[in-house]
Amino acid sequence: MKKDMICISCPLGCRISAEWENENEITVTGNKCPRGIVYGREEILSPKRVVTATININSSWISRIPVMTTGTIPKGQIDSLLNKIYRMDLDIPILRDDIIIKNIDNTGIDLIATRSVKT
């Protein structure tokens, strides 16, 4: 099988191709740095992404606050996480880097606030 993709692990954005017969024999081509090989293999075996979103907050001057995961989570868990995020309402004060959800689905990754909102 073959999959063409754009590597997102560094700013170069290489167009790479991954070819495989089984998960032990994945060949990645088109990468300009070693991270492309790692990204190509991971994208075939277990694709992951950093999630960014916004959460409702109870504030009189701003209605939502940006949040993001502290690392990548499996793509299959993103919908579940977004459903949790969009059902949440947070109370202020919230400080940047406050943990909103700890250890998302036992991944070891947290969801943190990326902006402070004080009273």
N, C-alpha and C positions, 0 to 999 in steps of 0.2 A: 504494500500500500504506500501511498505518497500523500503528503500534506504540505502545501505551501503556506507560509505565514510570514509576518513581520515580527522580528524579535523586539521585545519591549524591555529587555533587561539593561540596556544602556542607551545613551542618546543617539547612537549611530542609526538605529532602526533598520538593520539589515533585512533584506528579503532572503529568507532561508527556506530550505526544503528538508523535510524529514522523510526518509524512506525506511520501511521495515517489513520484515516477514513475520517476526515475533518480537515480543518486548525485550528480548536479550540482544537483538541485532538491529539497533536503530542507528542509521547513518544520517548525520546532519551536514548539509553543505550550504555554502553561501555566506557563512558567518565571517565577520572580520575580527572577532575577538573570541576568546574561549567561553565567555558567558553565553554565546549563541548556541553552543553545543549543549550546555546544561539546560538552557531554556527550551530548545527543540525537543530534547528527550523528555523533560518534565511536561511539556504541552501534550505529548502523546500519552505518557503514562498516567499523569495525574495533574491536569491543569489547575492552576491556582491564581487568585487575584487579590489585590488590596481592594477593600471596599471603602468608598467614601459616600456619605449621604448627609442628610440634615434631620434633626429631631425637633419636634415641637417643644417650646419652653414657655413657662408661665412668667412672662415679662411684659411690662406695659410699653416698652419701646422697641422690642425685637421679638419676632414670633418663632424663629427657628435658629438652631445652632449647628454648625458643621461638626461632623464626627468622621473618624476613619479607623480602620483596623491597624494594629501595630505591626502587622505582617500579613502574609498571604494566607488565604483560606481556600479550601477546595471549591471549585466552581459550583458543585452540586449543593453546597450549603449556603450559597449567596441569597437565594430566594427566601429561605427560612429566616436568615438574619435580617434582610430588608423588611420582612413582615413584622418582626419584633420591633425594629427601629421605628417604623411608621405608625405603630400602635402606642408608642411611648410618649409621655409628657413629663418633662423634667422641671424641677423647681430651681430657681436661682438662689444663691450664687453658684455658678459653675466656673471652675478655673480650667485654663488650658491644661491638657494632659490628665484631667480627672478621668478615672476609669468609669465608663458608663455600663459596660457589660464585661465582666471578667471571665476569661477562659471560655470563649465562644465555643459551644458544642465540644468541649474537651480538646480543642486544638492547641491550647497554650497561647492563643492570640487574644488580645483584649480589644474592645472598642473604646476609643478615647475621644474626648472633646478636643477640638483643634482651635477653639476660641474661648476667651473668658467673657463671662457676663456677670457683672456684679449688680447688687441692688440699686 
